[in-house]
Amino acid sequence: MTPRMTLSAAVLNAPDARELAAFYQRLLGWPIDSDEPGWVTMHPPGGGTGLSFQTEKLYERPAWPAEPGEQQMMLHLDIEVDDLDTAGAHAVEAGATLADHQPQDDVRVYLDPAGHPFCLWIRTD
């Protein structure tokens, strides 16, 4: 029998957990649940899987797109939006950078302040 398991959060490493958490708080509007030295957590107000941030002294920014010999991204976040232009402007205002490489018309890749790629996308069906 498989034990009950619930994904509670994705954890993003960064040179400064508080700085990265503050960016995602501005981006998503989620409240901070806990803020300890080197560790910050947040969850969406209606419940669900959250995000956690961990300070990593040896953190290296991932390359996007991937390049041989460079730090590879280990994951990225997909964030569904209603309007790519409006959401993209909000992301930039919150501190994101639009990535140079854009692989799809209905997706926009941005980099958070620690260099983690994340995608804003719209449902096309």
C-alpha positions as CSV (number, residue, x, y, z in Angstrom):
1,M,0.0,0.0,0.0
2,T,1.3,3.4,-0.9
3,P,1.5,5.8,2.0
4,R,-0.4,9.2,1.7
5,M,2.0,11.8,0.4
6,T,1.3,15.5,-0.2
7,L,3.6,17.8,-2.1
8,S,3.8,20.8,0.3
9,A,6.3,23.0,-1.4
10,A,9.0,23.4,-4.1
11,V,12.2,24.7,-2.6
12,L,14.4,27.2,-4.5
13,N,18.0,27.7,-3.4
14,A,19.4,31.3,-3.6
15,P,22.2,33.4,-2.3
16,D,19.7,35.1,-0.1
17,A,16.4,33.3,0.8
18,R,14.7,36.4,2.1
19,E,15.5,38.4,-1.1
20,L,14.1,35.7,-3.4
21,A,11.1,35.2,-1.2
22,A,10.3,38.9,-1.3
23,F,10.4,38.8,-5.1
24,Y,7.9,35.9,-5.3
25,Q,5.8,37.6,-2.7
26,R,5.6,40.7,-5.0
27,L,5.0,38.5,-8.0
28,L,2.4,36.1,-6.6
29,G,0.9,38.2,-3.8
30,W,1.2,35.2,-1.4
31,P,1.8,35.8,2.4
32,I,5.0,34.7,4.1
33,D,4.3,31.8,6.4
34,S,7.6,31.6,8.2
35,D,10.8,33.5,8.0
36,E,13.9,32.1,9.7
37,P,17.5,32.7,9.1
38,G,18.3,31.1,5.7
39,W,14.7,29.7,5.2
40,V,11.4,31.3,4.2
41,T,8.1,29.7,3.3
42,M,4.9,30.9,1.6
43,H,1.7,29.3,0.4
44,P,-1.2,30.5,-1.7
45,P,-4.0,32.0,0.4
46,G,-6.6,29.4,-0.7
47,G,-4.3,26.5,0.2
48,G,-2.2,24.3,-2.1
49,T,1.4,23.7,-2.8
50,G,3.7,26.5,-1.7
51,L,7.2,27.7,-2.3
52,S,10.1,27.7,0.1
53,F,13.4,29.4,-0.2
54,Q,16.7,28.3,1.2
55,T,20.0,30.3,1.4
56,E,22.8,28.4,-0.3
57,K,26.3,29.9,0.2
58,L,27.6,28.0,-2.9
59,Y,24.6,28.9,-5.1
60,E,25.4,29.3,-8.8
61,R,22.9,30.9,-11.2
62,P,21.6,28.4,-13.8
63,A,22.1,29.1,-17.5
64,W,19.0,29.6,-19.7
65,P,18.9,28.2,-22.2
66,A,21.2,25.4,-21.1
67,E,24.8,25.6,-22.2
68,P,27.5,22.9,-22.0
69,G,29.8,23.5,-19.0
70,E,27.4,25.9,-17.3
71,Q,25.2,25.4,-14.2
72,Q,22.0,23.7,-15.4
73,M,18.6,24.6,-14.1
74,M,17.1,21.8,-12.0
75,L,13.5,22.9,-12.3
76,H,11.4,25.8,-13.3
77,L,8.0,27.1,-12.3
78,D,5.0,27.3,-14.7
79,I,2.6,30.1,-13.8
80,E,-0.7,30.3,-15.7
81,V,-1.9,33.8,-16.4
82,D,-4.8,35.4,-18.2
83,D,-2.8,37.9,-20.2
84,L,0.9,37.5,-21.1
85,D,1.6,41.2,-21.6
86,T,0.0,42.4,-18.4
87,A,1.5,39.5,-16.3
88,G,4.9,40.0,-18.0
89,A,4.9,43.7,-17.1
90,H,4.0,42.8,-13.5
91,A,6.8,40.3,-13.4
92,V,9.3,42.9,-14.6
93,E,8.0,45.4,-12.1
94,A,8.4,42.8,-9.3
95,G,12.1,42.3,-10.3
96,A,12.1,39.6,-13.0
97,T,14.1,39.8,-16.3
98,L,12.6,38.7,-19.6
99,A,14.9,35.9,-20.9
100,D,16.5,36.4,-24.3
101,H,15.4,32.9,-25.5
102,Q,11.7,32.5,-25.9
103,P,10.8,29.0,-27.1
104,Q,7.0,29.3,-27.7
105,D,4.4,32.0,-28.7
106,D,2.0,31.3,-25.8
107,V,4.7,31.2,-23.1
108,R,7.1,33.9,-21.8
109,V,10.3,32.8,-20.0
110,Y,11.5,35.2,-17.2
111,L,14.4,34.9,-14.8
112,D,13.9,35.7,-11.1
113,P,16.5,37.7,-9.3
114,A,18.5,34.5,-8.5
115,G,18.4,33.4,-12.1
116,H,15.8,30.7,-11.8
117,P,13.8,30.5,-15.1
118,F,10.0,30.6,-14.7
119,C,7.3,30.6,-17.4
120,L,4.2,32.6,-17.6
121,W,1.7,30.9,-19.9
122,I,-1.8,31.2,-21.2
123,R,-4.2,28.3,-21.8
124,T,-4.9,28.0,-25.5
125,D,-7.6,25.3,-25.5
